[in-house]
Amino acid sequence: MLLDTTSNRASAFFSKVSSMLILLCAIITVQNIVKAPNVDKVFPANVHYAKYKPARFYHAFHNKKQNYAQVKFDLDADFSNLWNWNTKHVVVYLVASYPTEKHDVNNVIVWDRILSTPDESHLQVKNALSNLHAHPFHEYSNDFSNLEANYTMHWTVSPKLGFLAWGSGMSSLGVPFTKI
């Protein structure tokens, strides 16, 4: 029986290569955990207003009219510090947080964008409106009166290899909801 056959040599070679790749993946993952991304230039979103009106969406609530809010805002944020050789894309999103009688904190995503390249990382959005169909902003008590929300930019970094990383910026001042 020959010990130095081609299949034995190939098996030993691929065993070493796979062990080295697993070690390399582990090193990259540990590096991503130790070096968390940081963003310095994320200012609070400048929210002009948060208005709500009755609307009827046929896909929800059995065709009953519900109150849906729409938010108009400006945004100036630089996410270039989140990019490195291991970044696949960055998802940024604006979250409205407000308390109600039933729940201390309600978080609703009102706007989002996926940044695919570092060139897109400086966001300057003027007079943007939240999309009611992509992110319906609905209060289950159906009453936005006497409520106000704080708005915060959040981000999630998707690496090519490793764990997701996320963070958030500063929160804006409370913006009351007004009826249209």
C-alpha positions as CSV (number, residue, x, y, z in Angstrom):
1,M,0.0,0.0,0.0
2,L,1.4,3.4,-1.0
3,L,1.3,6.1,1.6
4,D,2.3,8.9,-0.8
5,T,-0.5,8.7,-3.3
6,T,-1.9,11.8,-5.1
7,S,-5.2,11.6,-3.2
8,N,-3.4,11.5,0.2
9,R,-1.2,14.5,-0.7
10,A,-4.3,16.4,-1.9
11,S,-6.2,15.6,1.2
12,A,-3.3,16.8,3.5
13,F,-2.9,19.9,1.4
14,F,-6.6,20.9,1.5
15,S,-6.8,20.0,5.2
16,K,-4.0,22.5,5.9
17,V,-5.6,25.2,3.7
18,S,-9.0,24.8,5.3
19,S,-7.4,25.0,8.8
20,M,-5.6,28.2,7.8
21,L,-8.8,29.7,6.3
22,I,-10.7,29.0,9.5
23,L,-8.0,30.6,11.6
24,L,-8.0,33.7,9.3
25,C,-11.8,34.0,9.6
26,A,-11.5,33.8,13.4
27,I,-8.8,36.5,13.5
28,I,-10.9,38.8,11.3
29,T,-14.0,38.3,13.4
30,V,-12.1,39.0,16.6
31,Q,-10.6,42.1,15.0
32,N,-14.1,43.4,14.2
33,I,-15.3,42.8,17.7
34,V,-12.4,44.6,19.3
35,K,-12.4,47.5,16.8
36,A,-16.0,48.8,16.9
37,P,-16.9,51.4,14.2
38,N,-17.3,54.9,15.4
39,V,-19.1,57.9,13.9
40,D,-18.3,61.4,15.0
41,K,-20.3,63.5,12.7
42,V,-23.9,62.4,13.2
43,F,-26.0,65.3,14.2
44,P,-29.7,65.0,15.3
45,A,-32.1,65.0,12.4
46,N,-33.8,68.4,12.0
47,V,-37.5,67.4,12.0
48,H,-39.7,70.2,10.6
49,Y,-43.0,68.6,11.6
50,A,-44.8,65.3,12.4
51,K,-48.4,65.5,11.0
52,Y,-51.0,62.8,11.2
53,K,-54.2,62.2,9.2
54,P,-56.8,59.5,8.9
55,A,-56.1,57.2,6.0
56,R,-57.3,53.8,4.8
57,F,-54.9,51.1,3.8
58,Y,-56.6,48.1,2.4
59,H,-53.9,45.6,3.5
60,A,-54.3,46.3,7.2
61,F,-57.0,46.8,9.9
62,H,-59.8,45.4,7.7
63,N,-60.3,48.6,5.7
64,K,-61.0,50.8,8.7
65,K,-59.6,54.4,8.7
66,Q,-56.6,54.7,11.0
67,N,-54.4,57.7,11.9
68,Y,-51.0,57.6,10.1
69,A,-48.2,60.1,10.8
70,Q,-45.9,61.6,8.2
71,V,-42.6,63.2,9.1
72,K,-40.8,65.9,7.2
73,F,-37.1,66.3,8.1
74,D,-33.6,67.4,7.1
75,L,-30.6,65.2,7.7
76,D,-26.8,66.0,7.5
77,A,-24.6,63.0,8.6
78,D,-21.2,61.7,7.6
79,F,-20.9,57.9,7.9
80,S,-17.4,57.7,6.2
81,N,-15.8,56.5,9.5
82,L,-17.8,53.2,9.3
83,W,-16.1,52.1,6.0
84,N,-13.0,49.9,6.0
85,W,-11.8,47.0,3.9
86,N,-14.3,44.6,5.5
87,T,-17.5,46.7,5.1
88,K,-20.0,45.3,2.7
89,H,-22.7,48.0,3.1
90,V,-24.2,50.3,5.8
91,V,-27.9,50.6,6.5
92,V,-28.9,54.0,8.1
93,Y,-32.4,54.6,9.4
94,L,-34.3,57.3,11.3
95,V,-36.2,56.1,14.3
96,A,-39.1,57.9,16.1
97,S,-39.3,57.2,19.8
98,Y,-42.4,58.2,21.8
99,P,-44.1,57.0,25.0
100,T,-47.8,56.0,25.3
101,E,-50.0,55.0,28.2
102,K,-49.5,51.3,27.5
103,H,-45.8,51.3,26.6
104,D,-42.9,53.5,27.9
105,V,-41.0,53.4,24.6
106,N,-42.4,52.9,21.1
107,N,-39.8,52.9,18.3
108,V,-40.9,53.3,14.7
109,I,-38.6,53.4,11.6
110,V,-39.7,56.4,9.5
111,W,-37.0,56.5,6.9
112,D,-34.0,54.3,5.8
113,R,-31.3,54.1,3.2
114,I,-28.7,51.5,2.2
115,L,-25.2,52.9,1.6
116,S,-23.4,50.6,-0.8
117,T,-20.1,52.5,-1.4
118,P,-18.0,54.9,0.7
119,D,-18.9,57.7,-1.8
120,E,-22.5,57.6,-0.6
121,S,-21.5,57.9,3.1
122,H,-22.1,61.7,3.4
123,L,-25.9,62.1,3.6
124,Q,-27.4,65.6,3.0
125,V,-31.1,65.2,2.8
126,K,-33.4,68.2,2.6
127,N,-37.1,68.3,3.1
128,A,-37.5,64.5,3.0
129,L,-40.9,63.0,3.8
130,S,-41.4,59.6,5.4
131,N,-43.0,57.1,3.0
132,L,-46.3,55.9,4.4
133,H,-46.3,52.8,2.2
134,A,-42.7,51.7,2.9
135,H,-42.8,52.6,6.6
136,P,-46.3,53.1,7.8
137,F,-46.3,55.2,11.1
138,H,-49.4,54.1,12.9
139,E,-50.3,54.3,16.6
140,Y,-52.4,51.4,17.7
141,S,-54.5,53.5,20.1
142,N,-55.3,55.5,16.9
143,D,-54.6,58.8,18.8
144,F,-51.5,60.9,18.1
145,S,-52.9,63.9,20.1
146,N,-50.8,65.0,23.1
147,L,-47.9,62.8,21.9
148,E,-44.4,64.0,20.9
149,A,-41.5,62.0,19.4
150,N,-37.7,62.2,19.6
151,Y,-35.9,61.2,16.3
152,T,-32.5,59.4,16.3
153,M,-30.3,58.2,13.4
154,H,-29.3,54.6,13.7
155,W,-26.9,52.5,11.6
156,T,-26.0,48.9,11.0
157,V,-22.7,47.9,9.4
158,S,-22.8,44.7,7.5
159,P,-19.3,43.3,7.2
160,K,-18.0,40.9,4.5
161,L,-16.9,38.6,7.2
162,G,-17.8,38.8,10.9
163,F,-20.6,40.1,13.1
164,L,-23.0,43.0,12.5
165,A,-22.1,46.2,14.2
166,W,-24.6,49.0,15.0
167,G,-24.9,52.3,16.7
168,S,-26.9,55.5,17.0
169,G,-26.4,59.2,17.0
170,M,-27.8,61.9,19.2
171,S,-31.5,62.2,19.7
172,S,-33.5,65.3,18.6
173,L,-35.7,67.4,20.8
174,G,-39.3,66.3,21.1
175,V,-41.5,67.1,18.2
176,P,-45.3,67.1,18.8
177,F,-47.7,65.5,16.4
178,T,-50.2,67.9,14.8
179,K,-53.4,66.9,13.0
180,I,-53.8,67.8,9.3
